[in-house]
Amino acid sequence: MKNRLREERTARGLSQGELAERMDVSRQTINAVEAAKYDPSLPLAYKLAAFFERNVESIFPNPFKPAGGEG
């Protein structure tokens, strides 16, 4: 799943390890999510969104939502 996690993390000046520690996951998990090789669990996605003070879809865009639509 494409996402903006790397942009959010680097904007805060955090390393993958630092973010992983705050989310109570491994650095490898953060790396895999950023590389779109692993889709985070719903609780992790919400935890990341809350940490960055964003809504979930601003970090993890809905791939099923029509472009420019309300779908």
PDB file of N, H, CA, C and O in Angstrom:
ATOM      1  N   MET A   1       0.842  -1.171   0.000  1.00  0.00           N
ATOM      2  CA  MET A   1       0.000   0.000   0.000  1.00  0.00           C
ATOM      3  C   MET A   1       0.894   1.244   0.000  1.00  0.00           C
ATOM      4  O   MET A   1       1.751   1.408   0.868  1.00  0.00           O
ATOM      5  N   LYS A   2       0.681   2.098  -0.971  1.00  0.00           N
ATOM      6  H   LYS A   2      -0.015   1.964  -1.676  1.00  0.00           H
ATOM      7  CA  LYS A   2       1.442   3.341  -1.006  1.00  0.00           C
ATOM      8  C   LYS A   2       1.065   4.189   0.200  1.00  0.00           C
ATOM      9  O   LYS A   2      -0.073   4.158   0.668  1.00  0.00           O
ATOM     10  N   ASN A   3       2.035   4.944   0.694  1.00  0.00           N
ATOM     11  H   ASN A   3       2.960   4.970   0.314  1.00  0.00           H
ATOM     12  CA  ASN A   3       1.773   5.748   1.878  1.00  0.00           C
ATOM     13  C   ASN A   3       2.755   6.909   1.967  1.00  0.00           C
ATOM     14  O   ASN A   3       3.718   7.003   1.207  1.00  0.00           O
ATOM     15  N   ARG A   4       2.473   7.789   2.926  1.00  0.00           N
ATOM     16  H   ARG A   4       1.690   7.712   3.544  1.00  0.00           H
ATOM     17  CA  ARG A   4       3.304   8.968   3.150  1.00  0.00           C
ATOM     18  C   ARG A   4       4.061   8.883   4.475  1.00  0.00           C
ATOM     19  O   ARG A   4       4.457   9.907   5.031  1.00  0.00           O
ATOM     20  N   LEU A   5       4.258   7.687   4.971  1.00  0.00           N
ATOM     21  H   LEU A   5       3.936   6.855   4.519  1.00  0.00           H
ATOM     22  CA  LEU A   5       4.895   7.533   6.280  1.00  0.00           C
ATOM     23  C   LEU A   5       6.307   8.090   6.300  1.00  0.00           C
ATOM     24  O   LEU A   5       6.678   8.788   7.243  1.00  0.00           O
ATOM     25  N   ARG A   6       7.098   7.798   5.287  1.00  0.00           N
ATOM     26  H   ARG A   6       6.797   7.230   4.520  1.00  0.00           H
ATOM     27  CA  ARG A   6       8.480   8.302   5.256  1.00  0.00           C
ATOM     28  C   ARG A   6       8.501   9.831   5.301  1.00  0.00           C
ATOM     29  O   ARG A   6       9.308  10.420   6.020  1.00  0.00           O
ATOM     30  N   GLU A   7       7.618  10.472   4.535  1.00  0.00           N
ATOM     31  H   GLU A   7       6.963   9.994   3.951  1.00  0.00           H
ATOM     32  CA  GLU A   7       7.575  11.944   4.527  1.00  0.00           C
ATOM     33  C   GLU A   7       7.217  12.489   5.901  1.00  0.00           C
ATOM     34  O   GLU A   7       7.826  13.449   6.373  1.00  0.00           O
ATOM     35  N   GLU A   8       6.228  11.877   6.542  1.00  0.00           N
ATOM     36  H   GLU A   8       5.733  11.097   6.159  1.00  0.00           H
ATOM     37  CA  GLU A   8       5.823  12.328   7.880  1.00  0.00           C
ATOM     38  C   GLU A   8       6.964  12.130   8.883  1.00  0.00           C
ATOM     39  O   GLU A   8       7.244  13.010   9.697  1.00  0.00           O
ATOM     40  N   ARG A   9       7.608  10.980   8.817  1.00  0.00           N
ATOM     41  H   ARG A   9       7.381  10.265   8.155  1.00  0.00           H
ATOM     42  CA  ARG A   9       8.693  10.666   9.753  1.00  0.00           C
ATOM     43  C   ARG A   9       9.867  11.619   9.584  1.00  0.00           C
ATOM     44  O   ARG A   9      10.367  12.170  10.564  1.00  0.00           O
ATOM     45  N   THR A  10      10.312  11.819   8.331  1.00  0.00           N
ATOM     46  H   THR A  10       9.905  11.372   7.534  1.00  0.00           H
ATOM     47  CA  THR A  10      11.480  12.672   8.111  1.00  0.00           C
ATOM     48  C   THR A  10      11.161  14.137   8.410  1.00  0.00           C
ATOM     49  O   THR A  10      12.042  14.887   8.830  1.00  0.00           O
ATOM     50  N   ALA A  11       9.915  14.549   8.199  1.00  0.00           N
ATOM     51  H   ALA A  11       9.199  13.940   7.858  1.00  0.00           H
ATOM     52  CA  ALA A  11       9.527  15.926   8.533  1.00  0.00           C
ATOM     53  C   ALA A  11       9.675  16.188  10.030  1.00  0.00           C
ATOM     54  O   ALA A  11       9.910  17.322  10.446  1.00  0.00           O
ATOM     55  N   ARG A  12       9.538  15.149  10.828  1.00  0.00           N
ATOM     56  H   ARG A  12       9.347  14.227  10.491  1.00  0.00           H
ATOM     57  CA  ARG A  12       9.708  15.266  12.279  1.00  0.00           C
ATOM     58  C   ARG A  12      11.139  15.013  12.717  1.00  0.00           C
ATOM     59  O   ARG A  12      11.453  15.114  13.903  1.00  0.00           O
ATOM     60  N   GLY A  13      12.011  14.685  11.768  1.00  0.00           N
ATOM     61  H   GLY A  13      11.756  14.604  10.805  1.00  0.00           H
ATOM     62  CA  GLY A  13      13.403  14.442  12.104  1.00  0.00           C
ATOM     63  C   GLY A  13      13.635  13.153  12.864  1.00  0.00           C
ATOM     64  O   GLY A  13      14.581  13.054  13.646  1.00  0.00           O
ATOM     65  N   LEU A  14      12.784  12.163  12.643  1.00  0.00           N
ATOM     66  H   LEU A  14      12.016  12.243  12.008  1.00  0.00           H
ATOM     67  CA  LEU A  14      12.901  10.892  13.347  1.00  0.00           C
ATOM     68  C   LEU A  14      13.552   9.835  12.461  1.00  0.00           C
ATOM     69  O   LEU A  14      13.335   9.813  11.249  1.00  0.00           O
ATOM     70  N   SER A  15      14.341   8.970  13.062  1.00  0.00           N
ATOM     71  H   SER A  15      14.517   8.988  14.046  1.00  0.00           H
ATOM     72  CA  SER A  15      14.864   7.813  12.342  1.00  0.00           C
ATOM     73  C   SER A  15      13.790   6.721  12.368  1.00  0.00           C
ATOM     74  O   SER A  15      12.823   6.805  13.125  1.00  0.00           O
ATOM     75  N   GLN A  16      13.973   5.713  11.543  1.00  0.00           N
ATOM     76  H   GLN A  16      14.758   5.645  10.928  1.00  0.00           H
ATOM     77  CA  GLN A  16      13.044   4.585  11.565  1.00  0.00           C
ATOM     78  C   GLN A  16      13.052   3.934  12.947  1.00  0.00           C
ATOM     79  O   GLN A  16      12.002   3.549  13.462  1.00  0.00           O
ATOM     80  N   GLY A  17      14.223   3.813  13.537  1.00  0.00           N
ATOM     81  H   GLY A  17      15.075   4.126  13.119  1.00  0.00           H
ATOM     82  CA  GLY A  17      14.343   3.207  14.857  1.00  0.00           C
ATOM     83  C   GLY A  17      13.609   3.993  15.931  1.00  0.00           C
ATOM     84  O   GLY A  17      12.949   3.413  16.793  1.00  0.00           O
ATOM     85  N   GLU A  18      13.726   5.319  15.877  1.00  0.00           N
ATOM     86  H   GLU A  18      14.262   5.791  15.177  1.00  0.00           H
ATOM     87  CA  GLU A  18      13.040   6.157  16.861  1.00  0.00           C
ATOM     88  C   GLU A  18      11.526   6.024  16.738  1.00  0.00           C
ATOM     89  O   GLU A  18      10.822   5.906  17.741  1.00  0.00           O
ATOM     90  N   LEU A  19      11.027   6.043  15.494  1.00  0.00           N
ATOM     91  H   LEU A  19      11.599   6.139  14.679  1.00  0.00           H
ATOM     92  CA  LEU A  19       9.586   5.896  15.296  1.00  0.00           C
ATOM     93  C   LEU A  19       9.132   4.510  15.740  1.00  0.00           C
ATOM     94  O   LEU A  19       8.094   4.367  16.387  1.00  0.00           O
ATOM     95  N   ALA A  20       9.902   3.504  15.394  1.00  0.00           N
ATOM     96  H   ALA A  20      10.745   3.620  14.868  1.00  0.00           H
ATOM     97  CA  ALA A  20       9.558   2.137  15.787  1.00  0.00           C
ATOM     98  C   ALA A  20       9.446   2.017  17.304  1.00  0.00           C
ATOM     99  O   ALA A  20       8.518   1.393  17.817  1.00  0.00           O
ATOM    100  N   GLU A  21      10.388   2.614  18.009  1.00  0.00           N
ATOM    101  H   GLU A  21      11.142   3.122  17.592  1.00  0.00           H
ATOM    102  CA  GLU A  21      10.368   2.564  19.475  1.00  0.00           C
ATOM    103  C   GLU A  21       9.106   3.218  20.021  1.00  0.00           C
ATOM    104  O   GLU A  21       8.492   2.699  20.953  1.00  0.00           O
ATOM    105  N   ARG A  22       8.721   4.340  19.455  1.00  0.00           N
ATOM    106  H   ARG A  22       9.220   4.762  18.699  1.00  0.00           H
ATOM    107  CA  ARG A  22       7.525   5.048  19.925  1.00  0.00           C
ATOM    108  C   ARG A  22       6.243   4.282  19.590  1.00  0.00           C
ATOM    109  O   ARG A  22       5.243   4.393  20.298  1.00  0.00           O
ATOM    110  N   MET A  23       6.284   3.504  18.504  1.00  0.00           N
ATOM    111  H   MET A  23       7.097   3.414  17.928  1.00  0.00           H
ATOM    112  CA  MET A  23       5.109   2.725  18.097  1.00  0.00           C
ATOM    113  C   MET A  23       5.116   1.318  18.684  1.00  0.00           C
ATOM    114  O   MET A  23       4.158   0.565  18.508  1.00  0.00           O
ATOM    115  N   ASP A  24       6.191   0.961  19.377  1.00  0.00           N
ATOM    116  H   ASP A  24       6.970   1.573  19.519  1.00  0.00           H
ATOM    117  CA  ASP A  24       6.351  -0.361  19.981  1.00  0.00           C
ATOM    118  C   ASP A  24       6.330  -1.473  18.926  1.00  0.00           C
ATOM    119  O   ASP A  24       5.693  -2.512  19.099  1.00  0.00           O
ATOM    120  N   VAL A  25       7.047  -1.217  17.832  1.00  0.00           N
ATOM    121  H   VAL A  25       7.565  -0.373  17.691  1.00  0.00           H
ATOM    122  CA  VAL A  25       7.241  -2.206  16.762  1.00  0.00           C
ATOM    123  C   VAL A  25       8.718  -2.221  16.412  1.00  0.00           C
ATOM    124  O   VAL A  25       9.484  -1.411  16.934  1.00  0.00           O
ATOM    125  N   SER A  26       9.129  -3.127  15.537  1.00  0.00           N
ATOM    126  H   SER A  26       8.507  -3.784  15.113  1.00  0.00           H
ATOM    127  CA  SER A  26      10.534  -3.183  15.133  1.00  0.00           C
ATOM    128  C   SER A  26      10.846  -2.144  14.058  1.00  0.00           C
ATOM    129  O   SER A  26       9.954  -1.669  13.356  1.00  0.00           O
ATOM    130  N   ARG A  27      12.126  -1.801  13.945  1.00  0.00           N
ATOM    131  H   ARG A  27      12.851  -2.186  14.516  1.00  0.00           H
ATOM    132  CA  ARG A  27      12.550  -0.904  12.885  1.00  0.00           C
ATOM    133  C   ARG A  27      12.229  -1.516  11.527  1.00  0.00           C
ATOM    134  O   ARG A  27      11.879  -0.808  10.584  1.00  0.00           O
ATOM    135  N   GLN A  28      12.352  -2.839  11.436  1.00  0.00           N
ATOM    136  H   GLN A  28      12.637  -3.415  12.203  1.00  0.00           H
ATOM    137  CA  GLN A  28      12.068  -3.531  10.184  1.00  0.00           C
ATOM    138  C   GLN A  28      10.607  -3.365   9.778  1.00  0.00           C
ATOM    139  O   GLN A  28      10.300  -3.295   8.588  1.00  0.00           O
ATOM    140  N   THR A  29       9.707  -3.302  10.754  1.00  0.00           N
ATOM    141  H   THR A  29       9.957  -3.359  11.721  1.00  0.00           H
ATOM    142  CA  THR A  29       8.292  -3.071  10.444  1.00  0.00           C
ATOM    143  C   THR A  29       8.102  -1.705   9.823  1.00  0.00           C
ATOM    144  O   THR A  29       7.407  -1.575   8.814  1.00  0.00           O
ATOM    145  N   ILE A  30       8.705  -0.684  10.406  1.00  0.00           N
ATOM    146  H   ILE A  30       9.269  -0.789  11.225  1.00  0.00           H
ATOM    147  CA  ILE A  30       8.593   0.674   9.853  1.00  0.00           C
ATOM    148  C   ILE A  30       9.187   0.713   8.456  1.00  0.00           C
ATOM    149  O   ILE A  30       8.607   1.309   7.549  1.00  0.00           O
ATOM    150  N   ASN A  31      10.342   0.081   8.277  1.00  0.00           N
ATOM    151  H   ASN A  31      10.814  -0.404   9.014  1.00  0.00           H
ATOM    152  CA  ASN A  31      10.981   0.039   6.967  1.00  0.00           C
ATOM    153  C   ASN A  31      10.069  -0.626   5.943  1.00  0.00           C
ATOM    154  O   ASN A  31       9.917  -0.115   4.833  1.00  0.00           O
ATOM    155  N   ALA A  32       9.467  -1.745   6.292  1.00  0.00           N
ATOM    156  H   ALA A  32       9.591  -2.160   7.193  1.00  0.00           H
ATOM    157  CA  ALA A  32       8.602  -2.474   5.365  1.00  0.00           C
ATOM    158  C   ALA A  32       7.345  -1.684   5.023  1.00  0.00           C
ATOM    159  O   ALA A  32       6.890  -1.709   3.879  1.00  0.00           O
ATOM    160  N   VAL A  33       6.780  -0.987   6.000  1.00  0.00           N
ATOM    161  H   VAL A  33       7.149  -0.967   6.929  1.00  0.00           H
ATOM    162  CA  VAL A  33       5.596  -0.160   5.735  1.00  0.00           C
ATOM    163  C   VAL A  33       5.974   0.978   4.788  1.00  0.00           C
ATOM    164  O   VAL A  33       5.268   1.229   3.811  1.00  0.00           O
ATOM    165  N   GLU A  34       7.072   1.663   5.067  1.00  0.00           N
ATOM    166  H   GLU A  34       7.645   1.459   5.861  1.00  0.00           H
ATOM    167  CA  GLU A  34       7.512   2.766   4.203  1.00  0.00           C
ATOM    168  C   GLU A  34       7.782   2.300   2.784  1.00  0.00           C
ATOM    169  O   GLU A  34       7.510   3.030   1.830  1.00  0.00           O
ATOM    170  N   ALA A  35       8.312   1.099   2.632  1.00  0.00           N
ATOM    171  H   ALA A  35       8.534   0.507   3.407  1.00  0.00           H
ATOM    172  CA  ALA A  35       8.639   0.559   1.307  1.00  0.00           C
ATOM    173  C   ALA A  35       7.427  -0.080   0.630  1.00  0.00           C
ATOM    174  O   ALA A  35       7.556  -0.652  -0.452  1.00  0.00           O
ATOM    175  N   ALA A  36       6.261   0.013   1.252  1.00  0.00           N
ATOM    176  H   ALA A  36       6.156   0.479   2.131  1.00  0.00           H
ATOM    177  CA  ALA A  36       5.020  -0.574   0.728  1.00  0.00           C
ATOM    178  C   ALA A  36       5.144  -2.081   0.531  1.00  0.00           C
ATOM    179  O   ALA A  36       4.537  -2.654  -0.374  1.00  0.00           O
ATOM    180  N   LYS A  37       5.945  -2.716   1.399  1.00  0.00           N
ATOM    181  H   LYS A  37       6.438  -2.251   2.134  1.00  0.00           H
ATOM    182  CA  LYS A  37       6.090  -4.172   1.352  1.00  0.00           C
ATOM    183  C   LYS A  37       5.258  -4.838   2.443  1.00  0.00           C
ATOM    184  O   LYS A  37       5.153  -6.064   2.482  1.00  0.00           O
ATOM    185  N   TYR A  38       4.670  -4.043   3.322  1.00  0.00           N
ATOM    186  H   TYR A  38       4.756  -3.047   3.290  1.00  0.00           H
ATOM    187  CA  TYR A  38       3.878  -4.559   4.421  1.00  0.00           C
ATOM    188  C   TYR A  38       2.785  -3.552   4.717  1.00  0.00           C
ATOM    189  O   TYR A  38       3.053  -2.363   4.890  1.00  0.00           O
ATOM    190  N   ASP A  39       1.547  -4.033   4.776  1.00  0.00           N
ATOM    191  H   ASP A  39       1.329  -4.999   4.635  1.00  0.00           H
ATOM    192  CA  ASP A  39       0.433  -3.176   5.153  1.00  0.00           C
ATOM    193  C   ASP A  39       0.283  -3.229   6.670  1.00  0.00           C
ATOM    194  O   ASP A  39       0.184  -4.311   7.249  1.00  0.00           O
ATOM    195  N   PRO A  40       0.265  -2.061   7.314  1.00  0.00           N
ATOM    196  CA  PRO A  40       0.157  -2.065   8.773  1.00  0.00           C
ATOM    197  C   PRO A  40      -1.214  -2.557   9.223  1.00  0.00           C
ATOM    198  O   PRO A  40      -2.193  -2.464   8.482  1.00  0.00           O
ATOM    199  N   SER A  41      -1.274  -3.074  10.426  1.00  0.00           N
ATOM    200  H   SER A  41      -0.480  -3.150  11.028  1.00  0.00           H
ATOM    201  CA  SER A  41      -2.571  -3.429  11.007  1.00  0.00           C
ATOM    202  C   SER A  41      -3.369  -2.136  11.185  1.00  0.00           C
ATOM    203  O   SER A  41      -2.803  -1.044  11.217  1.00  0.00           O
ATOM    204  N   LEU A  42      -4.659  -2.275  11.297  1.00  0.00           N
ATOM    205  H   LEU A  42      -5.119  -3.163  11.271  1.00  0.00           H
ATOM    206  CA  LEU A  42      -5.497  -1.096  11.509  1.00  0.00           C
ATOM    207  C   LEU A  42      -5.111  -0.357  12.795  1.00  0.00           C
ATOM    208  O   LEU A  42      -5.022   0.871  12.783  1.00  0.00           O
ATOM    209  N   PRO A  43      -4.880  -1.078  13.911  1.00  0.00           N
ATOM    210  CA  PRO A  43      -4.449  -0.356  15.118  1.00  0.00           C
ATOM    211  C   PRO A  43      -3.135   0.405  14.915  1.00  0.00           C
ATOM    212  O   PRO A  43      -2.995   1.524  15.408  1.00  0.00           O
ATOM    213  N   LEU A  44      -2.174  -0.181  14.198  1.00  0.00           N
ATOM    214  H   LEU A  44      -2.288  -1.090  13.798  1.00  0.00           H
ATOM    215  CA  LEU A  44      -0.912   0.517  13.961  1.00  0.00           C
ATOM    216  C   LEU A  44      -1.125   1.723  13.060  1.00  0.00           C
ATOM    217  O   LEU A  44      -0.533   2.776  13.298  1.00  0.00           O
ATOM    218  N   ALA A  45      -1.941   1.597  12.050  1.00  0.00           N
ATOM    219  H   ALA A  45      -2.422   0.741  11.857  1.00  0.00           H
ATOM    220  CA  ALA A  45      -2.221   2.729  11.157  1.00  0.00           C
ATOM    221  C   ALA A  45      -2.840   3.887  11.944  1.00  0.00           C
ATOM    222  O   ALA A  45      -2.462   5.042  11.748  1.00  0.00           O
ATOM    223  N   TYR A  46      -3.793   3.581  12.835  1.00  0.00           N
ATOM    224  H   TYR A  46      -4.100   2.643  12.995  1.00  0.00           H
ATOM    225  CA  TYR A  46      -4.409   4.631  13.652  1.00  0.00           C
ATOM    226  C   TYR A  46      -3.410   5.222  14.643  1.00  0.00           C
ATOM    227  O   TYR A  46      -3.425   6.426  14.896  1.00  0.00           O
ATOM    228  N   LYS A  47      -2.557   4.393  15.197  1.00  0.00           N
ATOM    229  H   LYS A  47      -2.544   3.415  14.991  1.00  0.00           H
ATOM    230  CA  LYS A  47      -1.552   4.881  16.148  1.00  0.00           C
ATOM    231  C   LYS A  47      -0.576   5.833  15.456  1.00  0.00           C
ATOM    232  O   LYS A  47      -0.216   6.873  16.009  1.00  0.00           O
ATOM    233  N   LEU A  48      -0.148   5.467  14.233  1.00  0.00           N
ATOM    234  H   LEU A  48      -0.441   4.623  13.784  1.00  0.00           H
ATOM    235  CA  LEU A  48       0.739   6.335  13.459  1.00  0.00           C
ATOM    236  C   LEU A  48       0.042   7.654  13.121  1.00  0.00           C
ATOM    237  O   LEU A  48       0.632   8.726  13.253  1.00  0.00           O
ATOM    238  N   ALA A  49      -1.204   7.571  12.688  1.00  0.00           N
ATOM    239  H   ALA A  49      -1.684   6.700  12.581  1.00  0.00           H
ATOM    240  CA  ALA A  49      -1.950   8.785  12.345  1.00  0.00           C
ATOM    241  C   ALA A  49      -2.089   9.698  13.560  1.00  0.00           C
ATOM    242  O   ALA A  49      -1.912  10.911  13.446  1.00  0.00           O
ATOM    243  N   ALA A  50      -2.402   9.129  14.710  1.00  0.00           N
ATOM    244  H   ALA A  50      -2.546   8.144  14.802  1.00  0.00           H
ATOM    245  CA  ALA A  50      -2.545   9.934  15.926  1.00  0.00           C
ATOM    246  C   ALA A  50      -1.218  10.572  16.304  1.00  0.00           C
ATOM    247  O   ALA A  50      -1.171  11.740  16.691  1.00  0.00           O
ATOM    248  N   PHE A  51      -0.138   9.804  16.192  1.00  0.00           N
ATOM    249  H   PHE A  51      -0.176   8.856  15.877  1.00  0.00           H
ATOM    250  CA  PHE A  51       1.184  10.330  16.527  1.00  0.00           C
ATOM    251  C   PHE A  51       1.530  11.540  15.665  1.00  0.00           C
ATOM    252  O   PHE A  51       2.061  12.532  16.165  1.00  0.00           O
ATOM    253  N   PHE A  52       1.226  11.455  14.361  1.00  0.00           N
ATOM    254  H   PHE A  52       0.795  10.649  13.956  1.00  0.00           H
ATOM    255  CA  PHE A  52       1.548  12.555  13.448  1.00  0.00           C
ATOM    256  C   PHE A  52       0.433  13.595  13.362  1.00  0.00           C
ATOM    257  O   PHE A  52       0.519  14.541  12.578  1.00  0.00           O
ATOM    258  N   GLU A  53      -0.611  13.418  14.167  1.00  0.00           N
ATOM    259  H   GLU A  53      -0.680  12.650  14.804  1.00  0.00           H
ATOM    260  CA  GLU A  53      -1.747  14.347  14.202  1.00  0.00           C
ATOM    261  C   GLU A  53      -2.348  14.533  12.813  1.00  0.00           C
ATOM    262  O   GLU A  53      -2.588  15.652  12.360  1.00  0.00           O
ATOM    263  N   ARG A  54      -2.584  13.405  12.154  1.00  0.00           N
ATOM    264  H   ARG A  54      -2.389  12.496  12.522  1.00  0.00           H
ATOM    265  CA  ARG A  54      -3.181  13.366  10.820  1.00  0.00           C
ATOM    266  C   ARG A  54      -4.322  12.355  10.848  1.00  0.00           C
ATOM    267  O   ARG A  54      -4.439  11.563  11.783  1.00  0.00           O
ATOM    268  N   ASN A  55      -5.167  12.389   9.809  1.00  0.00           N
ATOM    269  H   ASN A  55      -5.073  13.033   9.049  1.00  0.00           H
ATOM    270  CA  ASN A  55      -6.139  11.309   9.702  1.00  0.00           C
ATOM    271  C   ASN A  55      -5.471  10.159   8.951  1.00  0.00           C
ATOM    272  O   ASN A  55      -4.487  10.358   8.239  1.00  0.00           O
ATOM    273  N   VAL A  56      -6.005   8.981   9.117  1.00  0.00           N
ATOM    274  H   VAL A  56      -6.805   8.820   9.696  1.00  0.00           H
ATOM    275  CA  VAL A  56      -5.387   7.784   8.542  1.00  0.00           C
ATOM    276  C   VAL A  56      -5.217   7.914   7.034  1.00  0.00           C
ATOM    277  O   VAL A  56      -4.167   7.552   6.503  1.00  0.00           O
ATOM    278  N   GLU A  57      -6.222   8.420   6.338  1.00  0.00           N
ATOM    279  H   GLU A  57      -7.075   8.714   6.770  1.00  0.00           H
ATOM    280  CA  GLU A  57      -6.151   8.504   4.873  1.00  0.00           C
ATOM    281  C   GLU A  57      -5.144   9.536   4.374  1.00  0.00           C
ATOM    282  O   GLU A  57      -4.766   9.497   3.203  1.00  0.00           O
ATOM    283  N   SER A  58      -4.705  10.446   5.215  1.00  0.00           N
ATOM    284  H   SER A  58      -5.012  10.478   6.166  1.00  0.00           H
ATOM    285  CA  SER A  58      -3.671  11.385   4.755  1.00  0.00           C
ATOM    286  C   SER A  58      -2.301  10.708   4.737  1.00  0.00           C
ATOM    287  O   SER A  58      -1.403  11.150   4.020  1.00  0.00           O
ATOM    288  N   ILE A  59      -2.134   9.644   5.515  1.00  0.00           N
ATOM    289  H   ILE A  59      -2.863   9.285   6.098  1.00  0.00           H
ATOM    290  CA  ILE A  59      -0.878   8.888   5.524  1.00  0.00           C
ATOM    291  C   ILE A  59      -1.000   7.655   4.630  1.00  0.00           C
ATOM    292  O   ILE A  59      -0.067   7.309   3.905  1.00  0.00           O
ATOM    293  N   PHE A  60      -2.149   7.002   4.688  1.00  0.00           N
ATOM    294  H   PHE A  60      -2.907   7.283   5.277  1.00  0.00           H
ATOM    295  CA  PHE A  60      -2.412   5.789   3.918  1.00  0.00           C
ATOM    296  C   PHE A  60      -3.616   6.034   3.014  1.00  0.00           C
ATOM    297  O   PHE A  60      -4.739   5.685   3.377  1.00  0.00           O
ATOM    298  N   PRO A  61      -3.394   6.635   1.828  1.00  0.00           N
ATOM    299  CA  PRO A  61      -4.515   6.937   0.937  1.00  0.00           C
ATOM    300  C   PRO A  61      -5.311   5.689   0.568  1.00  0.00           C
ATOM    301  O   PRO A  61      -4.748   4.620   0.332  1.00  0.00           O
ATOM    302  N   ASN A  62      -6.619   5.847   0.523  1.00  0.00           N
ATOM    303  H   ASN A  62      -7.077   6.715   0.715  1.00  0.00           H
ATOM    304  CA  ASN A  62      -7.511   4.738   0.186  1.00  0.00           C
ATOM    305  C   ASN A  62      -7.383   4.397  -1.293  1.00  0.00           C
ATOM    306  O   ASN A  62      -7.766   5.204  -2.140  1.00  0.00           O
ATOM    307  N   PRO A  63      -6.853   3.218  -1.626  1.00  0.00           N
ATOM    308  CA  PRO A  63      -6.660   2.863  -3.035  1.00  0.00           C
ATOM    309  C   PRO A  63      -7.975   2.548  -3.746  1.00  0.00           C
ATOM    310  O   PRO A  63      -8.003   2.436  -4.972  1.00  0.00           O
ATOM    311  N   PHE A  64      -9.061   2.405  -2.992  1.00  0.00           N
ATOM    312  H   PHE A  64      -9.039   2.497  -1.997  1.00  0.00           H
ATOM    313  CA  PHE A  64     -10.355   2.059  -3.578  1.00  0.00           C
ATOM    314  C   PHE A  64     -11.256   3.259  -3.781  1.00  0.00           C
ATOM    315  O   PHE A  64     -12.343   3.141  -4.348  1.00  0.00           O
ATOM    316  N   LYS A  65     -10.805   4.413  -3.319  1.00  0.00           N
ATOM    317  H   LYS A  65      -9.922   4.509  -2.859  1.00  0.00           H
ATOM    318  CA  LYS A  65     -11.604   5.644  -3.451  1.00  0.00           C
ATOM    319  C   LYS A  65     -11.371   6.232  -4.833  1.00  0.00           C
ATOM    320  O   LYS A  65     -10.224   6.436  -5.229  1.00  0.00           O
ATOM    321  N   PRO A  66     -12.443   6.510  -5.577  1.00  0.00           N
ATOM    322  CA  PRO A  66     -12.273   7.106  -6.905  1.00  0.00           C
ATOM    323  C   PRO A  66     -11.553   8.446  -6.815  1.00  0.00           C
ATOM    324  O   PRO A  66     -11.813   9.238  -5.909  1.00  0.00           O
ATOM    325  N   ALA A  67     -10.670   8.687  -7.734  1.00  0.00           N
ATOM    326  H   ALA A  67     -10.459   8.043  -8.470  1.00  0.00           H
ATOM    327  CA  ALA A  67      -9.934   9.956  -7.771  1.00  0.00           C
ATOM    328  C   ALA A  67     -10.886  11.115  -7.909  1.00  0.00           C
ATOM    329  O   ALA A  67     -11.717  11.149  -8.816  1.00  0.00           O
ATOM    330  N   GLY A  68     -10.762  12.081  -6.990  1.00  0.00           N
ATOM    331  H   GLY A  68     -10.087  12.054  -6.253  1.00  0.00           H
ATOM    332  CA  GLY A  68     -11.586  13.280  -7.031  1.00  0.00           C
ATOM    333  C   GLY A  68     -13.030  13.065  -6.646  1.00  0.00           C
ATOM    334  O   GLY A  68     -13.840  13.987  -6.737  1.00  0.00           O
ATOM    335  N   GLY A  69     -13.369  11.848  -6.212  1.00  0.00           N
ATOM    336  H   GLY A  69     -12.711  11.099  -6.138  1.00  0.00           H
ATOM    337  CA  GLY A  69     -14.762  11.556  -5.856  1.00  0.00           C
ATOM    338  C   GLY A  69     -14.977  11.401  -4.373  1.00  0.00           C
ATOM    339  O   GLY A  69     -14.027  11.413  -3.589  1.00  0.00           O
ATOM    340  N   GLU A  70     -16.198  11.260  -4.000  1.00  0.00           N
ATOM    341  H   GLU A  70     -16.969  11.250  -4.637  1.00  0.00           H
ATOM    342  CA  GLU A  70     -16.568  11.087  -2.602  1.00  0.00           C
ATOM    343  C   GLU A  70     -16.723   9.625  -2.228  1.00  0.00           C
ATOM    344  O   GLU A  70     -16.940   9.330  -1.053  1.00  0.00           O
ATOM    345  N   GLY A  71     -16.622   8.684  -3.179  1.00  0.00           N
ATOM    346  H   GLY A  71     -16.446   8.923  -4.134  1.00  0.00           H
ATOM    347  CA  GLY A  71     -16.859   7.275  -3.069  1.00  0.00           C
ATOM    348  C   GLY A  71     -16.462   6.640  -1.850  1.00  0.00           C
ATOM    349  O   GLY A  71     -16.640   5.431  -1.698  1.00  0.00           O
TER     350      GLY A  71
END
